[in-house]
Amino acid sequence: MRLFSLPTLLTAALGLASSSDALKILMGNDDGFGSGNLRELYKLLKAAGHEVLIVAPAQQQSGKGGTVIWSTTANLTLPSQYSIVPAGSPSVGRDPSDPSIWYYDGTPAACTFVALDYVLPLYYPSWHGTADLFLAGPNYGTNLGAFVMGLSGTVGATFAAISRSIPGIALSASNPSVPYFNVTGPGHPAALAAHAAFTVVTSFITNSPKDQAILPLGYGVNVNIPPLTNSTLPPVVKTRLTGNANTDIAVYNATTGLFDWDNISPPAAGINAAYNGDTSLPGETWVVAGGGIGVSVFTMDFSAPENEYTEAVYGKVEGLVGKGAKGAGYSKRMVEERMRKRGVMLSGRDGGVGV
């Protein structure tokens, strides 16, 4: 256990950020652009000398995963979160109190794309349509286990950035939601969560050599912070997504006729099957329950590992594999040519070649 204080953190970070290593950091979340957690981390990063921009949902958008849902109106039909922006305002715009904080009336992943394809090109040309690092959160509540990879808007916003070749870190904490203007000081739970997140993020930054990306291409990090009551930094533990992880069950309420969710108990085997990476690492769910900060590394490559199970799955279509119409064999060149004839280009939206 070790203490972390805001002056100490900022002194260390300022030594980095006063140099050419200061980063362009894009932030988002799913709790809304008025989140206390989000703005507390934003303030720490700005104080450390980084150039930071927030583009986050105009309303709370938890549980949207990586879905991309655009606003269907050019103007807000309702006031934004905490009435920061009135109804009738443009569906995308700046916070009246800070021009570096933007909102968009869409899902978290949509906000990431609006940031990259609208806000940055039009208003921040020096960013060249990208960022050195994307940070989501800290979320209100943890995002633990592989199931949240498709459920969490915090992770979904991060996935969107990573898909566009930007290193991404999803940050989640255990404190309840709070408007940014109700965070009362450095001992507030939102401030403590932001300080812990800032410590982890700063470690990634300071331990990346000059001119090296914060993360390898296609990599992301999922950070989960346990409840904090003071400025003691909990143990930071290398974790994996699986291991005591939860998934949902549908709970029917006979009185209302409606469904809600709960965690399945005991944990399901399917969500905890461990095939990839270091399977000896503890699961992030278990670590955070024990009071530690879990740091899990993931990639955008969802392909199954090369093992006997994968071969057994492929074996079930062995009679079809390699046989096209009239028995024609497969070749990557053949498929690429067919795709081009259909008008589909095998390239990424950021200009990278698809594989």
Secondary structure, 3 states (H helix, E strand, C coil): CEECCHHHHHHHHHHHHCCCCCCEEEEECCCCCCEHHHHHHHHHHHHCCCEEEEEEECCCCCCCCCCCCCCCCCECCCCCHHHCCCCCCECEEEECCEEEEEEECCCHHHHHHHHHHHHHHHHCHHHCCCCCEEEEEEEECCCCCCCHHHHCHHHHHHHHHHHCCCCEEEEEECCCCCEHHHCCCCCCHHHHHHHHHHHHHHHHHHCCCCCCCCCCCCEEEEEECCCCCCCEECCEEEEECCCCCCCEEEEEECCCCEEEEEECCCCCCHHHCCCCCCCCCCEHHHHHHCCCEEEEEEECCCCCCCCHHHHHHHHCCCCCCCCCHHHCCCCHHHHHHHHHHCCCCCECCCCCECC
